[in-house]
Amino acid sequence: MAEYVTAPTRHLAAMPRGRPLEEAAAVPLAGSTALQALRDIARVRPGDRVCIHGASGGVGTFAIQIAKLLGAHVTTTSGAASRTLCLALGADEALDYAATDAFSGGRVFRVVFDVFGNLLLSRVRHALATGGVYVATVPSPRSLLLTALTLVGSPHARLVIVRPRTADLVSLARFVEDGRLHPQIDRVFPLAEAADAVRHLETWHAHGKVVVRTRAQLRGWSERRPGGAVQGLRGRGWHPGVSW
């Protein structure tokens, strides 16, 4: 992490107008991952039934909203404390993974998006519709092999490897500006506490994005309680930030 970086212009886009930089910093990686996984790889269409596994983290909170923007019926899995957040973001059905198996009881999905990264295709195969797609986020020899083995036949296993695209960033910024996409921020840390930010992220209990502010003190930030609503910055003093 650094206060200044260089990047190719083809990887950049203007941040959403009128939004704090902390929110803008939370969008590119997680938002692009969700957008490319659902729109480009799974090719979600209106009416599709989509399950987002591990929906309360950074990518998951964007995936709920983007799936709804694409017209899908969305089922989420998360901890019990995150169900309210998932429903508030638009999920049609929010399941506590410890109490309910999303892949039993007759549920059938065209898309299973494994954001958390601990599912196996063998576990969800029976819950995928004909021609269904299982999308993983964690590259591994197994996921690469499954992708190759399911290029033909059904269901399909795919791996999302996010690519920086200005057009996608412009689309995400427009969704934020229009109020159709709401970045969820769990906590903001100053750069001096970056190690604490990583440790917090590694608990797997973050609800939304973890942001590191690279300059200035955290004046005016109200942290969200787990499962509650996000409150933004009060007042001024926006500064560059990075996020996970």
C-alpha positions as CSV (number, residue, x, y, z in Angstrom):
1,M,0.0,0.0,0.0
2,A,1.1,3.5,-0.8
3,E,-0.2,7.1,-1.0
4,Y,0.7,7.4,-4.7
5,V,0.7,4.8,-7.5
6,T,0.9,4.8,-11.3
7,A,-1.4,2.8,-13.5
8,P,-2.3,2.6,-17.3
9,T,-5.0,5.0,-18.2
10,R,-7.0,2.1,-19.7
11,H,-7.4,0.8,-16.1
12,L,-8.8,4.0,-14.8
13,A,-12.1,5.9,-14.7
14,A,-13.6,8.9,-12.9
15,M,-14.9,8.1,-9.5
16,P,-18.7,8.4,-8.8
17,R,-19.7,12.0,-8.6
18,G,-20.7,13.3,-5.2
19,R,-19.5,10.3,-3.2
20,P,-16.8,10.1,-0.6
21,L,-13.4,8.7,-1.7
22,E,-13.8,6.0,0.9
23,E,-16.8,4.7,-0.9
24,A,-15.2,5.1,-4.3
25,A,-12.2,3.1,-3.2
26,A,-14.5,0.2,-2.2
27,V,-15.9,-0.2,-5.7
28,P,-13.3,-1.1,-8.4
29,L,-12.0,-4.6,-7.4
30,A,-15.0,-6.1,-5.7
31,G,-17.5,-4.4,-8.0
32,S,-15.7,-5.6,-11.1
33,T,-15.4,-9.1,-9.8
34,A,-19.1,-9.4,-9.2
35,L,-20.0,-7.7,-12.5
36,Q,-17.7,-9.8,-14.6
37,A,-18.7,-13.1,-12.8
38,L,-22.4,-12.6,-13.1
39,R,-22.8,-10.6,-16.4
40,D,-20.0,-12.0,-18.4
41,I,-19.2,-15.5,-17.1
42,A,-22.6,-16.7,-15.8
43,R,-24.5,-14.5,-18.3
44,V,-27.3,-13.8,-15.8
45,R,-30.6,-12.9,-17.4
46,P,-33.9,-11.7,-16.1
47,G,-35.7,-14.4,-14.2
48,D,-32.6,-16.5,-13.5
49,R,-32.4,-17.9,-10.0
50,V,-28.9,-17.1,-8.5
51,C,-27.4,-18.3,-5.3
52,I,-24.6,-16.1,-3.8
53,H,-22.6,-18.1,-1.3
54,G,-20.8,-16.0,1.2
55,A,-22.8,-12.9,0.4
56,S,-22.0,-10.5,3.2
57,G,-18.4,-9.7,2.3
58,G,-17.0,-7.2,-0.2
59,V,-17.7,-9.1,-3.4
60,G,-20.8,-10.6,-2.1
61,T,-22.5,-7.3,-1.2
62,F,-21.9,-6.1,-4.7
63,A,-23.0,-9.4,-6.2
64,I,-26.4,-9.2,-4.5
65,Q,-27.1,-5.8,-6.0
66,I,-25.7,-6.5,-9.4
67,A,-27.6,-9.8,-9.7
68,K,-30.8,-7.8,-8.9
69,L,-29.9,-5.2,-11.5
70,L,-29.6,-8.0,-14.0
71,G,-33.1,-9.1,-13.1
72,A,-32.3,-12.3,-11.1
73,H,-34.1,-13.9,-8.2
74,V,-31.4,-13.9,-5.5
75,T,-30.8,-16.4,-2.7
76,T,-27.9,-15.6,-0.3
77,T,-26.0,-17.7,2.2
78,S,-24.2,-16.0,5.1
79,G,-24.0,-16.0,8.9
80,A,-27.2,-15.3,10.8
81,A,-26.0,-11.8,11.7
82,S,-25.8,-10.9,8.1
83,R,-29.2,-11.9,6.9
84,T,-30.7,-8.5,7.5
85,L,-28.0,-6.8,5.5
86,C,-28.5,-9.2,2.6
87,L,-32.2,-8.6,2.5
88,A,-31.7,-4.9,2.7
89,L,-29.4,-5.1,-0.4
90,G,-32.2,-6.8,-2.3
91,A,-31.9,-10.5,-1.7
92,D,-35.2,-12.3,-2.2
93,E,-34.2,-15.1,0.3
94,A,-31.4,-14.8,2.8
95,L,-30.3,-18.1,4.5
96,D,-28.2,-18.7,7.5
97,Y,-25.7,-21.3,6.3
98,A,-25.4,-22.8,9.7
99,A,-29.1,-23.5,9.9
100,T,-30.2,-24.1,6.3
101,D,-28.6,-26.0,3.4
102,A,-29.2,-23.8,0.4
103,F,-28.6,-26.8,-1.9
104,S,-31.2,-29.1,-0.5
105,G,-34.9,-28.9,-0.1
106,G,-35.7,-28.7,-3.8
107,R,-34.0,-25.4,-4.6
108,V,-32.7,-25.2,-8.1
109,F,-30.4,-22.4,-9.4
110,R,-29.1,-21.5,-12.8
111,V,-26.1,-19.9,-11.2
112,V,-24.2,-20.6,-8.0
113,F,-21.6,-17.9,-7.3
114,D,-19.2,-19.2,-4.7
115,V,-17.8,-15.9,-3.3
116,F,-16.5,-17.5,-0.1
117,G,-14.6,-20.2,-2.0
118,N,-15.3,-23.3,0.1
119,L,-17.9,-25.1,-2.1
120,L,-17.2,-28.0,-4.4
121,L,-19.1,-28.5,-7.7
122,S,-20.0,-32.0,-6.5
123,R,-21.9,-30.5,-3.6
124,V,-24.0,-28.1,-5.6
125,R,-24.3,-30.1,-8.9
126,H,-27.8,-31.5,-8.0
127,A,-29.1,-28.0,-7.3
128,L,-28.0,-26.6,-10.6
129,A,-30.5,-26.4,-13.5
130,T,-29.7,-27.9,-16.9
131,G,-27.1,-25.7,-18.4
132,G,-26.4,-24.2,-15.0
133,V,-23.1,-22.5,-14.1
134,Y,-21.0,-22.7,-10.9
135,V,-18.6,-19.7,-10.6
136,A,-15.6,-19.8,-8.3
137,T,-13.5,-16.9,-7.1
138,V,-10.5,-18.8,-5.7
139,P,-8.0,-20.1,-8.3
140,S,-6.7,-23.6,-7.5
141,P,-5.6,-26.7,-9.4
142,R,-9.1,-28.2,-8.8
143,S,-11.0,-25.1,-10.1
144,L,-8.8,-25.0,-13.2
145,L,-9.3,-28.7,-13.8
146,L,-13.1,-28.4,-13.4
147,T,-13.2,-25.5,-15.8
148,A,-11.4,-27.6,-18.4
149,L,-13.5,-30.7,-17.8
150,T,-16.9,-28.9,-18.0
151,L,-16.3,-26.8,-21.1
152,V,-18.6,-29.3,-22.8
153,G,-21.7,-30.7,-21.0
154,S,-23.6,-29.5,-18.0
155,P,-23.3,-28.0,-15.5
156,H,-20.4,-25.8,-16.2
157,A,-17.7,-24.8,-13.7
158,R,-16.1,-21.4,-14.3
159,L,-13.4,-19.3,-12.5
160,V,-13.7,-15.5,-12.5
161,I,-10.3,-13.7,-12.9
162,V,-11.1,-10.1,-12.8
163,R,-9.7,-7.8,-15.5
164,P,-9.4,-4.0,-15.2
165,R,-11.7,-2.5,-17.7
166,T,-12.5,1.2,-17.9
167,A,-15.9,0.5,-19.4
168,D,-16.8,-1.7,-16.4
169,L,-15.6,1.0,-14.0
170,V,-17.7,3.6,-15.8
171,S,-20.8,1.4,-15.5
172,L,-20.2,0.8,-11.8
173,A,-19.7,4.5,-11.2
174,R,-23.0,5.3,-13.0
175,F,-24.8,2.7,-10.9
176,V,-23.5,4.3,-7.7
177,E,-24.3,7.8,-8.9
178,D,-27.9,6.7,-9.8
179,G,-28.4,5.2,-6.4
180,R,-28.7,1.7,-7.8
181,L,-25.5,0.4,-6.3
182,H,-24.5,1.0,-2.7
183,P,-21.0,0.2,-1.6
184,Q,-21.0,-1.4,1.9
185,I,-18.1,-0.4,4.1
186,D,-17.4,-2.5,7.2
187,R,-14.5,-0.4,8.7
188,V,-12.0,2.3,7.6
189,F,-8.4,2.1,9.0
190,P,-5.7,4.7,8.7
191,L,-2.6,3.7,6.7
192,A,-0.6,3.4,9.9
193,E,-3.0,0.6,11.0
194,A,-2.9,-1.4,7.8
195,A,-1.7,-4.5,9.6
196,D,-4.8,-4.3,11.8
197,A,-7.0,-4.0,8.7
198,V,-5.5,-7.2,7.3
199,R,-6.0,-9.0,10.5
200,H,-9.6,-7.8,10.6
201,L,-10.1,-9.0,7.1
202,E,-8.6,-12.4,7.9
203,T,-11.3,-13.0,10.5
204,W,-13.8,-13.5,7.6
205,H,-16.3,-11.5,9.6
206,A,-16.2,-8.3,7.7
207,H,-19.6,-7.1,6.5
208,G,-18.8,-5.3,3.2
209,K,-15.4,-3.8,2.4
210,V,-12.5,-3.0,4.5
211,V,-10.9,0.4,3.5
212,V,-7.5,1.9,4.3
213,R,-7.3,5.6,4.2
214,T,-3.9,6.8,3.2
215,R,-3.9,10.2,4.7
216,A,-5.5,12.3,7.5
217,Q,-7.4,11.3,10.5
218,L,-10.7,9.5,10.5
219,R,-12.8,12.5,11.3
220,G,-16.5,12.1,11.0
221,W,-16.7,8.4,10.1
222,S,-19.4,6.4,11.7
223,E,-18.7,2.6,11.8
224,R,-21.5,0.3,10.9
225,R,-22.5,-2.4,13.4
226,P,-22.5,-5.9,11.9
227,G,-25.8,-6.5,10.1
228,G,-26.9,-2.8,10.4
229,A,-27.0,0.1,7.9
230,V,-24.0,1.9,6.7
231,Q,-23.5,5.5,7.7
232,G,-21.2,7.6,5.7
233,L,-18.8,10.5,6.3
234,R,-20.2,13.5,7.9
235,G,-18.6,16.7,6.7
236,R,-15.5,17.1,4.5
237,G,-12.0,15.8,4.3
238,W,-12.1,13.2,1.6
239,H,-8.7,11.5,0.9
240,P,-7.5,8.7,-1.3
241,G,-7.9,5.2,0.0
242,V,-7.5,1.6,-1.0
243,S,-9.6,-1.4,-0.1
244,W,-10.0,-5.1,-0.1
